Amino acid sequence: MRIPTCGACQNRPRMQMAFTIAITLGLLPVTAHTQTASTSSKSAQQEVVLRYFHDVLDGARTEALDNLVLPDCDIHRPEGEVKGIASLRNMVAARRTNFSTFATDVRDIFESGDRVVVRVQHQGIGKGLYRFRTGLQDITGRTVTWEAIVIFRMRDGKIAEEWVSRDELGMLLSAGILKASETGR
């Protein structure tokens, strides 16, 4: 199918044209605010999520949770469910027993309605055993790096729910627990 274009549109890059057509057809939600992590103007919801990563997960400041997360929050993680702020505090404390350093680089952040979505890269230096879905592994002294996509549902200006999808194969490879096949087999 050929999409008719006007003379002024023919010289624009294809991506710009596709975006213009999508908006014209109403395929993109009008309320979505797409921003990269480097953009300075963040919404209040995005600021809450960024503080969650940098203050709580990276900085282990669990006292900040009271201002960022609802008491009855539901966190859906690959290793299991975390229900409530007390369990979330325990999860953050456990992270400090697994990693001597932990840092998050927020690569992308955007929102639509009550959802905030981030693409992140985490990096930590292991200290002790870590439970992967494949079992317990000693990651002491190993740098572990992985990508993740995290979706947050916000309510009353706080995090009500979180879904985490992370690259555990990437974690195992970066820690040297698994080796990439050199033959491609």
Secondary structure as a PSIPRED ss2 file (coil, helix, strand):
# PSIPRED VFORMAT (PSIPRED V4.0)

   1 M C   1.000  0.000  0.000
   2 R C   1.000  0.000  0.000
   3 I C   1.000  0.000  0.000
   4 P C   1.000  0.000  0.000
   5 T C   1.000  0.000  0.000
   6 C C   1.000  0.000  0.000
   7 G C   1.000  0.000  0.000
   8 A C   1.000  0.000  0.000
   9 C C   1.000  0.000  0.000
  10 Q C   1.000  0.000  0.000
  11 N C   1.000  0.000  0.000
  12 R C   1.000  0.000  0.000
  13 P C   1.000  0.000  0.000
  14 R H   0.000  1.000  0.000
  15 M H   0.000  1.000  0.000
  16 Q H   0.000  1.000  0.000
  17 M H   0.000  1.000  0.000
  18 A H   0.000  1.000  0.000
  19 F H   0.000  1.000  0.000
  20 T H   0.000  1.000  0.000
  21 I H   0.000  1.000  0.000
  22 A H   0.000  1.000  0.000
  23 I H   0.000  1.000  0.000
  24 T H   0.000  1.000  0.000
  25 L H   0.000  1.000  0.000
  26 G C   1.000  0.000  0.000
  27 L C   1.000  0.000  0.000
  28 L C   1.000  0.000  0.000
  29 P C   1.000  0.000  0.000
  30 V C   1.000  0.000  0.000
  31 T C   1.000  0.000  0.000
  32 A C   1.000  0.000  0.000
  33 H E   0.000  0.000  1.000
  34 T E   0.000  0.000  1.000
  35 Q E   0.000  0.000  1.000
  36 T E   0.000  0.000  1.000
  37 A C   1.000  0.000  0.000
  38 S C   1.000  0.000  0.000
  39 T C   1.000  0.000  0.000
  40 S C   1.000  0.000  0.000
  41 S C   1.000  0.000  0.000
  42 K C   1.000  0.000  0.000
  43 S C   1.000  0.000  0.000
  44 A H   0.000  1.000  0.000
  45 Q H   0.000  1.000  0.000
  46 Q H   0.000  1.000  0.000
  47 E H   0.000  1.000  0.000
  48 V H   0.000  1.000  0.000
  49 V H   0.000  1.000  0.000
  50 L H   0.000  1.000  0.000
  51 R H   0.000  1.000  0.000
  52 Y H   0.000  1.000  0.000
  53 F H   0.000  1.000  0.000
  54 H H   0.000  1.000  0.000
  55 D H   0.000  1.000  0.000
  56 V H   0.000  1.000  0.000
  57 L H   0.000  1.000  0.000
  58 D H   0.000  1.000  0.000
  59 G C   1.000  0.000  0.000
  60 A C   1.000  0.000  0.000
  61 R C   1.000  0.000  0.000
  62 T H   0.000  1.000  0.000
  63 E H   0.000  1.000  0.000
  64 A H   0.000  1.000  0.000
  65 L H   0.000  1.000  0.000
  66 D H   0.000  1.000  0.000
  67 N H   0.000  1.000  0.000
  68 L H   0.000  1.000  0.000
  69 V E   0.000  0.000  1.000
  70 L E   0.000  0.000  1.000
  71 P E   0.000  0.000  1.000
  72 D E   0.000  0.000  1.000
  73 C E   0.000  0.000  1.000
  74 D E   0.000  0.000  1.000
  75 I E   0.000  0.000  1.000
  76 H E   0.000  0.000  1.000
  77 R E   0.000  0.000  1.000
  78 P C   1.000  0.000  0.000
  79 E C   1.000  0.000  0.000
  80 G E   0.000  0.000  1.000
  81 E E   0.000  0.000  1.000
  82 V E   0.000  0.000  1.000
  83 K E   0.000  0.000  1.000
  84 G C   1.000  0.000  0.000
  85 I H   0.000  1.000  0.000
  86 A H   0.000  1.000  0.000
  87 S H   0.000  1.000  0.000
  88 L H   0.000  1.000  0.000
  89 R H   0.000  1.000  0.000
  90 N H   0.000  1.000  0.000
  91 M H   0.000  1.000  0.000
  92 V H   0.000  1.000  0.000
  93 A H   0.000  1.000  0.000
  94 A H   0.000  1.000  0.000
  95 R H   0.000  1.000  0.000
  96 R H   0.000  1.000  0.000
  97 T H   0.000  1.000  0.000
  98 N H   0.000  1.000  0.000
  99 F E   0.000  0.000  1.000
 100 S E   0.000  0.000  1.000
 101 T E   0.000  0.000  1.000
 102 F E   0.000  0.000  1.000
 103 A E   0.000  0.000  1.000
 104 T E   0.000  0.000  1.000
 105 D E   0.000  0.000  1.000
 106 V E   0.000  0.000  1.000
 107 R E   0.000  0.000  1.000
 108 D E   0.000  0.000  1.000
 109 I E   0.000  0.000  1.000
 110 F E   0.000  0.000  1.000
 111 E E   0.000  0.000  1.000
 112 S E   0.000  0.000  1.000
 113 G C   1.000  0.000  0.000
 114 D C   1.000  0.000  0.000
 115 R E   0.000  0.000  1.000
 116 V E   0.000  0.000  1.000
 117 V E   0.000  0.000  1.000
 118 V E   0.000  0.000  1.000
 119 R E   0.000  0.000  1.000
 120 V E   0.000  0.000  1.000
 121 Q E   0.000  0.000  1.000
 122 H E   0.000  0.000  1.000
 123 Q E   0.000  0.000  1.000
 124 G E   0.000  0.000  1.000
 125 I E   0.000  0.000  1.000
 126 G E   0.000  0.000  1.000
 127 K C   1.000  0.000  0.000
 128 G C   1.000  0.000  0.000
 129 L E   0.000  0.000  1.000
 130 Y E   0.000  0.000  1.000
 131 R E   0.000  0.000  1.000
 132 F E   0.000  0.000  1.000
 133 R C   1.000  0.000  0.000
 134 T C   1.000  0.000  0.000
 135 G E   0.000  0.000  1.000
 136 L E   0.000  0.000  1.000
 137 Q E   0.000  0.000  1.000
 138 D E   0.000  0.000  1.000
 139 I C   1.000  0.000  0.000
 140 T C   1.000  0.000  0.000
 141 G C   1.000  0.000  0.000
 142 R C   1.000  0.000  0.000
 143 T E   0.000  0.000  1.000
 144 V E   0.000  0.000  1.000
 145 T E   0.000  0.000  1.000
 146 W E   0.000  0.000  1.000
 147 E E   0.000  0.000  1.000
 148 A E   0.000  0.000  1.000
 149 I E   0.000  0.000  1.000
 150 V E   0.000  0.000  1.000
 151 I E   0.000  0.000  1.000
 152 F E   0.000  0.000  1.000
 153 R E   0.000  0.000  1.000
 154 M E   0.000  0.000  1.000
 155 R E   0.000  0.000  1.000
 156 D C   1.000  0.000  0.000
 157 G C   1.000  0.000  0.000
 158 K E   0.000  0.000  1.000
 159 I E   0.000  0.000  1.000
 160 A E   0.000  0.000  1.000
 161 E E   0.000  0.000  1.000
 162 E E   0.000  0.000  1.000
 163 W E   0.000  0.000  1.000
 164 V E   0.000  0.000  1.000
 165 S E   0.000  0.000  1.000
 166 R E   0.000  0.000  1.000
 167 D C   1.000  0.000  0.000
 168 E H   0.000  1.000  0.000
 169 L H   0.000  1.000  0.000
 170 G H   0.000  1.000  0.000
 171 M H   0.000  1.000  0.000
 172 L H   0.000  1.000  0.000
 173 L H   0.000  1.000  0.000
 174 S H   0.000  1.000  0.000
 175 A C   1.000  0.000  0.000
 176 G C   1.000  0.000  0.000
 177 I C   1.000  0.000  0.000
 178 L C   1.000  0.000  0.000
 179 K C   1.000  0.000  0.000
 180 A C   1.000  0.000  0.000
 181 S C   1.000  0.000  0.000
 182 E C   1.000  0.000  0.000
 183 T C   1.000  0.000  0.000
 184 G C   1.000  0.000  0.000
 185 R C   1.000  0.000  0.000
